Amino acid sequence: MKSLAALRALVLLVCTVGGLIATAGAEEASRGEILFDNVRVFDGTSTQLSEPTRVLVRGNRIAAIGDGVAAGPEAQVIESYGYTLMPGLIDMHVHLTFGALSMADLQSPDLTPEKAEAAAAREAEAMLLRGFTAVRDVGGPIFSLKAGIDQGRYIGPRVWPSGATISQTGGHGDFRSPEERSRRFFGKPSRAELMGATFIADGRDEVLTAVRENLRFGASQIKLMAGGGTSSAYDPIDVTQYTFDEIRAAVEAAEDWGTYVTVHAYTPRAIRRAVDAGVRVIEHGQLLDEDTLRLLAEEGVWLSTQTLRPSTPDMDPQRKAKRAPIIENQSRVWTMARDLGVKLAWGTDFLFEPDLNHEQNVHIPLLTEWLSPAEALKLVTHDNAQLLALSGLRSPYSGTLGVVQEDALADLLLVRGNPIEELELLADPERNFLIIMKDGEIYKNTLDHAAASD
């Protein structure tokens, strides 16, 4: 078993390094020119669309914007009929592997890393075709899948990987079945650890090792479990996880690599401890109070949260009970965070229910309970990209995302209609996303059919 784990680690390392080389090569390669003509632009920050204009893409970058922009004789010219060109969508909280598999799949003795990766690859392609050109994967087996996307073996969004979640014993990332005993006392890693899903790490030394292992494989940020969760068996929502010293160890190790720690936490107690230890991003936070939200605003700590839907009828009763106070308080937290000026990011966090993945876009219009359509668009493009940039030199991709401006990366959507006036357009990507471009390459183009039907 140890030799198998070592071999798998070597393969993942080779894949990750290869992916980085392939990405760099792709950015340097010239793919010619694509000119969007007669297009209205949402630039990622504005409150209204531009007048009809031209946008020139050269290679994987936006080369020029303006009425007088001209392209070379070999350029592909796209007549855009006054539709909206906007940045690609960004989801800041995905689990590409966990979201592709049900709990029964994950517990099946027949599940192998190869089967898990194949399922995640199918969902990654579907995610890109829903218009999500970049995602932050905040826990689970990801490095081999990301390398496959970057090398062109799979189709999918850009991925900012965290790698295995890092959890204390009995924490939110302790995925052991009842018969699996502690690795520390009994010497055998759990199945979830061998699959690259989690590290169960206790004490400063183990936390340091777990963080450094993820960074070694190419993590762009580190995900730590700092409180109880709704989808885990052993930890009530109210529990605080990891001591100050353990969290601080993770922060120090991440900062030495120029990146940051984000923590899963809901309660003020867990979040205050994490902020005191130097954590830069909080995931979830739906049980926060006003004083703690004010602390986040004062310290410049990001709150990456969700638009949670009500529990489904077939959801496990224990999970429904855990979710109840979180759903009840989510509107209050969104409102207070907005009013206090907390740095906000948005993601979906679908877990263990693959049938829900097609609802990813549907969650964006739900933001209008607290934000204007223009603010919501800015959040899921420009603002989310600002948080991606927090990875600094550990970012796996070089360039600016979340905006339509000169020299930005060409991750673009051509949308039928005006999403500032009708944010619901984003909820139906199959019909309304006419062109999906990532890194200057077109992955979907139904423009001619759409123009004929209008």
C-alpha positions in Angstrom: 0.0 0.0 0.0 2.9 2.4 0.8 4.5 1.7 -2.5 1.2 2.3 -4.3 0.8 5.6 -2.5 4.3 6.6 -3.4 3.9 5.8 -7.0 0.6 7.7 -7.2 2.3 10.7 -5.6 5.1 10.6 -8.2 2.6 10.4 -11.0 0.6 13.4 -9.6 3.8 15.4 -9.3 4.8 14.7 -12.9 1.3 15.6 -14.1 1.3 18.8 -12.2 4.6 20.0 -13.4 3.7 19.0 -16.9 0.5 20.9 -16.6 2.3 24.1 -15.7 4.6 23.7 -18.6 1.7 23.1 -21.0 -0.1 26.2 -19.6 2.9 28.4 -20.1 3.4 27.1 -23.6 -0.3 27.7 -24.5 0.0 31.3 -23.3 3.0 31.9 -25.5 1.6 30.4 -28.6 -0.1 32.6 -31.1 -3.6 31.5 -32.1 -4.3 34.2 -34.5 -6.9 36.9 -34.1 -10.6 36.9 -33.4 -12.6 40.1 -33.8 -16.0 40.6 -32.1 -17.7 43.2 -34.1 -20.8 45.2 -33.1 -20.7 44.0 -29.5 -21.8 45.7 -26.3 -19.4 45.2 -23.4 -19.9 44.5 -19.7 -16.3 45.2 -18.5 -16.6 43.5 -15.1 -17.2 46.6 -13.1 -19.6 49.0 -14.9 -23.2 49.5 -14.1 -24.2 49.7 -17.8 -23.2 48.2 -21.1 -21.0 50.1 -23.5 -22.3 51.3 -26.9 -21.7 48.8 -29.7 -18.0 48.5 -30.3 -15.3 46.0 -31.4 -13.1 43.7 -29.2 -10.0 42.1 -30.7 -8.6 38.9 -29.2 -5.0 38.0 -30.2 -3.7 34.7 -28.9 -5.0 34.3 -25.4 -5.3 38.0 -24.6 -7.7 40.9 -25.4 -5.5 43.0 -27.7 -7.7 46.1 -28.3 -11.2 47.5 -27.7 -12.8 50.4 -29.7 -14.8 51.4 -32.8 -11.6 51.8 -34.8 -10.0 48.5 -34.0 -8.9 46.6 -37.1 -7.9 43.0 -37.4 -5.5 41.3 -39.8 -6.6 39.7 -43.1 -6.6 36.2 -41.5 -8.7 37.2 -38.5 -11.9 35.4 -37.7 -14.6 38.1 -37.6 -17.6 37.4 -35.4 -20.7 39.5 -36.1 -22.1 39.9 -32.7 -25.5 41.6 -33.4 -25.3 43.9 -30.5 -25.2 41.0 -28.0 -23.3 41.4 -24.7 -19.6 40.4 -24.3 -18.7 39.9 -20.7 -16.0 38.1 -18.6 -16.3 34.4 -18.0 -18.1 33.4 -14.8 -16.0 32.4 -11.8 -17.1 30.0 -9.0 -15.0 30.4 -5.9 -16.2 27.3 -4.0 -16.3 24.1 -6.0 -15.3 20.5 -5.3 -14.9 19.0 -8.8 -14.5 15.5 -7.5 -16.8 15.5 -4.5 -19.5 17.3 -6.7 -19.3 14.6 -9.4 -19.9 11.7 -7.0 -22.7 10.7 -4.7 -21.9 9.6 -1.2 -22.8 6.0 -2.3 -20.2 6.4 -5.1 -17.5 7.6 -2.7 -18.2 4.7 -0.3 -18.2 2.1 -3.0 -15.4 -0.4 -2.7 -15.2 -0.3 -6.5 -14.2 3.4 -6.6 -10.7 4.0 -7.9 -8.8 7.2 -8.4 -9.2 6.7 -12.2 -13.0 6.4 -11.9 -13.2 9.4 -9.7 -11.2 11.5 -12.1 -13.2 10.4 -15.1 -16.4 11.5 -13.3 -14.9 14.8 -12.3 -13.6 15.4 -15.8 -17.1 15.0 -17.2 -18.4 17.6 -14.7 -15.5 19.9 -15.5 -16.4 20.0 -19.1 -20.1 20.6 -18.3 -19.1 23.4 -16.0 -17.1 25.2 -18.7 -20.0 24.9 -21.1 -22.2 26.6 -18.4 -19.9 29.6 -18.8 -17.6 29.0 -15.8 -14.1 29.7 -17.2 -12.4 29.7 -13.8 -13.0 28.0 -10.5 -11.3 27.6 -7.1 -11.4 24.0 -6.0 -11.4 24.1 -2.2 -10.9 20.5 -1.3 -10.5 17.0 -2.7 -8.5 15.0 -5.3 -7.7 17.6 -8.0 -4.1 17.8 -9.1 -4.2 15.1 -11.8 -7.5 16.5 -13.2 -6.2 20.0 -13.3 -3.1 18.9 -15.1 -5.3 17.0 -17.6 -7.3 20.2 -18.3 -4.2 22.3 -18.7 -2.6 19.8 -21.0 -5.7 19.5 -23.2 -6.5 15.9 -22.2 -9.8 17.2 -20.7 -12.0 20.2 -21.3 -12.7 22.3 -18.3 -12.3 25.7 -16.5 -9.1 27.1 -15.2 -8.6 25.5 -11.7 -7.1 27.1 -8.6 -6.5 23.9 -6.6 -6.3 23.5 -2.8 -5.6 19.8 -2.8 -6.7 17.6 0.1 -8.6 19.3 2.8 -6.7 19.5 6.1 -8.8 18.5 9.2 -8.3 17.6 12.8 -9.4 14.2 14.0 -13.1 14.3 14.3 -13.2 17.4 12.2 -15.2 18.4 9.0 -12.6 16.6 6.8 -12.5 13.4 8.8 -14.2 11.2 6.2 -13.3 7.8 7.9 -15.9 5.1 8.1 -16.7 3.8 11.6 -14.3 0.8 11.3 -11.3 2.9 10.2 -9.1 3.7 13.1 -6.7 6.6 13.7 -3.6 6.6 11.6 -1.5 7.9 14.5 -2.4 5.1 16.8 -2.9 2.2 14.4 -0.6 3.2 11.6 -2.9 2.8 8.6 -4.0 5.8 6.5 -7.7 6.0 5.9 -9.1 5.3 2.4 -10.0 9.0 2.0 -6.4 10.0 2.7 -5.1 7.5 0.2 -7.5 8.9 -2.4 -6.1 12.4 -1.9 -9.4 13.7 -0.4 -8.1 14.8 3.0 -5.3 14.9 5.5 -6.2 14.2 9.1 -3.5 16.2 10.9 -3.3 16.9 14.6 -0.7 19.2 16.2 1.6 21.8 14.7 4.0 19.3 13.1 1.4 17.3 11.3 -0.4 20.5 10.1 2.9 21.8 8.7 3.5 18.6 6.9 0.0 18.5 5.4 0.2 22.1 4.2 3.6 21.5 2.6 2.5 18.3 0.9 -0.3 20.2 -0.8 2.0 23.1 -1.8 4.5 20.5 -3.1 1.8 19.2 -5.6 0.9 22.7 -6.7 -1.8 24.0 -4.4 -2.6 27.7 -5.1 -4.1 28.1 -1.6 -4.6 26.0 1.5 -8.0 24.8 2.8 -8.3 24.1 6.6 -11.4 23.0 8.5 -11.9 25.3 11.4 -15.4 24.4 12.5 -18.3 21.9 12.2 -20.1 21.2 8.9 -23.4 20.1 7.5 -22.1 17.2 5.3 -19.9 15.5 7.9 -20.8 12.8 10.4 -18.8 13.5 13.5 -18.8 17.3 14.1 -21.8 19.4 15.1 -22.0 22.9 13.6 -21.2 24.7 16.8 -17.8 23.0 17.4 -14.6 25.0 17.0 -11.8 23.1 15.3 -8.0 23.4 15.5 -6.2 25.4 18.1 -4.7 28.8 17.5 -1.2 27.3 17.2 -2.3 24.7 14.7 -4.1 27.3 12.5 -1.1 29.7 12.8 1.2 26.9 11.7 -0.8 26.5 8.5 -0.8 30.2 7.9 3.0 30.5 8.4 3.7 27.6 6.0 1.3 29.1 3.4 2.8 32.6 3.7 6.3 31.2 3.3 5.1 30.1 -0.2 3.5 33.4 -0.9 -0.1 32.3 -0.6 -2.9 32.1 2.0 -5.2 29.9 4.1 -8.9 29.7 3.7 -11.0 28.1 6.4 -14.4 26.3 6.5 -16.2 27.9 9.4 -19.7 29.1 10.4 -19.6 30.5 13.9 -18.1 33.7 15.3 -15.9 31.8 17.7 -14.3 29.7 15.0 -13.9 32.6 12.7 -12.4 35.0 15.2 -9.8 32.4 16.1 -8.9 31.9 12.5 -8.7 35.7 11.9 -6.5 36.1 14.9 -4.2 33.4 13.5 -3.8 35.2 10.2 -6.3 33.5 8.0 -7.2 35.6 4.9 -10.4 34.0 3.7 -13.5 32.6 5.4 -15.7 30.0 3.6 -19.4 30.0 4.5 -19.8 32.1 7.6 -23.7 32.1 7.6 -23.8 32.1 11.4 -21.7 35.3 11.8 -22.8 38.2 14.0 -22.4 41.9 13.3 -19.3 42.4 15.5 -17.4 39.6 13.8 -18.4 40.8 10.3 -17.1 44.2 11.3 -13.8 42.6 12.3 -13.6 41.0 8.8 -14.2 44.4 7.2 -11.5 46.0 9.4 -8.9 43.3 8.8 -9.6 43.0 5.1 -10.5 39.4 5.4 -12.6 37.9 2.6 -16.0 36.2 3.1 -16.5 33.6 0.4 -20.1 32.5 0.8 -23.1 31.0 -1.0 -26.7 31.4 -2.1 -28.0 28.3 -0.4 -31.2 26.7 -1.6 -33.6 25.0 0.9 -32.8 21.4 1.8 -34.2 18.8 -0.7 -36.8 16.3 0.6 -34.5 13.3 0.1 -31.6 14.9 1.9 -30.3 13.0 5.0 -32.3 14.1 8.0 -29.2 14.8 10.0 -27.8 17.1 7.3 -31.2 18.9 7.0 -31.2 19.6 10.7 -27.6 20.9 10.5 -28.5 23.2 7.6 -31.6 24.7 9.1 -30.0 27.5 11.2 -27.5 28.2 8.4 -30.2 28.7 5.8 -32.3 30.8 8.3 -29.4 33.2 8.9 -27.9 33.5 5.4 -30.0 36.5 4.3 -29.1 38.4 7.5 -25.4 37.7 6.9 -25.4 38.8 3.3 -27.2 42.0 4.2 -24.8 42.9 7.1 -21.7 41.9 5.1 -22.7 44.2 2.2 -23.6 47.1 4.5 -20.3 46.8 6.5 -18.1 46.7 3.4 -16.8 43.1 3.9 -14.9 41.8 0.9 -17.3 39.3 -0.6 -16.9 36.4 -3.0 -19.4 33.9 -4.2 -19.4 30.2 -4.9 -21.8 27.2 -5.0 -20.3 24.4 -2.9 -22.2 21.5 -4.4 -21.3 18.2 -2.6 -22.3 14.6 -3.1 -25.4 15.4 -5.3 -24.3 15.3 -9.0 -27.9 15.9 -10.1 -27.7 19.5 -8.6 -24.7 20.6 -10.8 -26.9 21.8 -13.6 -28.3 24.4 -11.1 -25.0 26.2 -10.8 -26.1 29.1 -12.9 -29.5 29.3 -11.3 -27.8 30.4 -8.1 -26.5 33.7 -9.6 -29.9 35.5 -9.9 -30.6 34.6 -6.3 -28.0 37.2 -5.4 -30.5 40.0 -6.3 -32.1 39.5 -2.9 -29.1 41.6 -1.6 -27.3 43.0 -4.7 -28.4 44.9 -7.9 -27.9 42.9 -11.1 -24.8 44.9 -11.9 -23.4 44.3 -8.5 -24.1 40.6 -8.8 -22.4 40.5 -12.2 -19.4 42.3 -10.8 -19.3 39.8 -7.9 -19.2 36.6 -10.1 -16.6 38.1 -12.4 -14.3 40.9 -11.3 -14.6 40.5 -7.5 -14.1 36.7 -7.6 -11.1 37.2 -9.8 -9.6 39.6 -7.2 -9.8 36.8 -4.6 -8.2 34.4 -7.1 -5.3 36.9 -7.4 -4.7 36.5 -3.6 -2.7 33.3 -4.5 0.0 35.6 -5.8 3.0 33.7 -7.3 1.2 30.4 -6.5 -1.5 31.3 -9.1 -1.3 28.6 -11.8 -2.1 31.1 -14.6 -0.5 34.4 -15.4 -2.7 37.3 -16.4 -5.8 39.3 -15.4 -9.2 37.7 -15.2 -12.7 39.0 -14.5 -12.6 42.0 -16.8 -12.9 42.9 -20.4 -10.0 45.3 -20.9 -6.9 45.4 -23.0 -4.2 42.8 -22.1 -6.7 40.8 -19.9 -6.9 37.1 -20.5 -9.5 36.2 -23.1 -12.0 34.3 -21.0 -15.2 35.6 -22.5 -18.9 35.0 -22.9 -21.1 36.3 -25.6 -24.6 36.6 -24.1 -27.9 37.0 -25.9 -29.5 40.1 -24.4 -28.5 42.5 -21.6 -27.7 40.7 -18.3 -27.5 43.9 -16.4 -31.2 44.4 -17.1 -32.1 40.7 -17.0 -29.7 38.7 -14.7 -31.9 35.7 -15.3 -30.3 35.3 -18.7 -27.3 33.7 -16.9 -29.6 31.0 -15.5 -30.0 29.4 -18.9 -26.5 29.1 -20.4 -27.5 26.6 -23.0 -29.8 29.1 -24.7 -28.2 32.4 -23.8 -24.4 31.8 -23.9 -23.8 31.9 -27.6 -20.0 31.9 -27.4 -17.9 30.5 -24.6 -14.2 31.4 -24.9 -11.4 30.3 -22.5 -7.8 31.4 -22.9 -8.6 32.7 -26.4 -10.1 29.4 -27.6 -13.8 29.0 -28.5 -15.4 26.0 -26.8 -19.0 26.8 -27.8 -20.4 28.8 -30.7 -24.1 28.8 -31.5 -24.2 32.4 -32.7 -25.4 31.8 -36.3 -28.2 29.6 -35.1 -29.2 32.2 -32.5 -29.1 35.1 -34.9 -31.3 33.2 -37.3 -33.9 32.5 -34.6 -34.1 36.0 -33.3 
